[in-house]
Amino acid sequence: MPSFRLDWISSTLCNRQDWRDEHRVLQTPWRFYFAVAVKLIPGLWPWPITLELKTGAKIRVDEFMTLCIYHELFVEEVYEIPGLPDDGLQLAIDVGANSGLFALWFKQRFPNARVLCFEPFPTNYERLCHTIATNNLDNVDAYQAAVGGTAREDRLHIHPKNVGGHSIVTDSVGEDSIAVEVRAIADVIATLDGQAVDYFKLDCEGAEREILEATTPEQAKHINRVVYEPSPELYDVNLLETHLSNLGYTVKREAHSITSAQRA
């Protein structure tokens, strides 16, 4: 059994504050603990489990990793970075959307915003569309594609145990791969007709480097903040932070392995 699952369960279920937070966030917290138990071993409980937040939002749990993502977003609130306004954000781009939980969190935080979601893996994309439909998320667009520095067809290397671990950058995550469409960041920005991106979220297993390095100073003027999970095993994160600084951002390493870059 993967040690990270046991470590995560130990740190989560043995933390009294986390117990209180689950009760703060969820309508029926027991469903979360049940899901942790039966999704720990793949295949033990093949049926989806639905978590309902006190806001009325619904999260379908098909895989153990969905529980980790839910916990990061709605309990730890890792994307609630310092400096976010109470309201007013109009546009987010989500690269590596997975099952759509960031979009769900963002729409609850900023109900009037538009969210563009990019997810290349077919199963994750289907779950993304399910999250959008189940929660009646207006103005959320889902694209079955990756994002990179250039437009191309590439191989998405499949992580055998982590639905959020697939990568177009490295084959070290797994031996299997599928062909996927990669859209150039310049083309994505061009479709916005000059509208500013208030929140550019990247959780894409190494592709953040080529995306951000391909972003020009002119494009960066229209991106107010970038929030990403760096991949230090794949590149020098200091060089990427220097590049962002040169583009005019103030870069800060946040908690939970998140880095934010906000326009100075």
Secondary structure as GFF3:
##gff-version 3
##sequence-region A 1 264
A	DSSP	alpha_helix	3	13	.	.	.	ID=ss1
A	DSSP	alpha_helix	16	25	.	.	.	ID=ss2
A	DSSP	alpha_helix	29	39	.	.	.	ID=ss3
A	DSSP	beta_strand	49	52	.	.	.	ID=ss4
A	DSSP	beta_strand	58	61	.	.	.	ID=ss5
A	DSSP	alpha_helix	64	70	.	.	.	ID=ss6
A	DSSP	pi_helix	71	75	.	.	.	ID=ss7
A	DSSP	beta_strand	91	95	.	.	.	ID=ss8
A	DSSP	alpha_helix	101	109	.	.	.	ID=ss9
A	DSSP	beta_strand	114	118	.	.	.	ID=ss10
A	DSSP	alpha_helix	122	134	.	.	.	ID=ss11
A	DSSP	beta_strand	140	143	.	.	.	ID=ss12
A	DSSP	beta_strand	146	148	.	.	.	ID=ss13
A	DSSP	beta_strand	152	157	.	.	.	ID=ss14
A	DSSP	beta_strand	177	184	.	.	.	ID=ss15
A	DSSP	alpha_helix	185	190	.	.	.	ID=ss16
A	DSSP	beta_strand	199	202	.	.	.	ID=ss17
A	DSSP	alpha_helix	207	214	.	.	.	ID=ss18
A	DSSP	alpha_helix	217	220	.	.	.	ID=ss19
A	DSSP	beta_strand	225	228	.	.	.	ID=ss20
A	DSSP	alpha_helix	237	246	.	.	.	ID=ss21
A	DSSP	beta_strand	249	253	.	.	.	ID=ss22
A	DSSP	beta_strand	259	263	.	.	.	ID=ss23
###
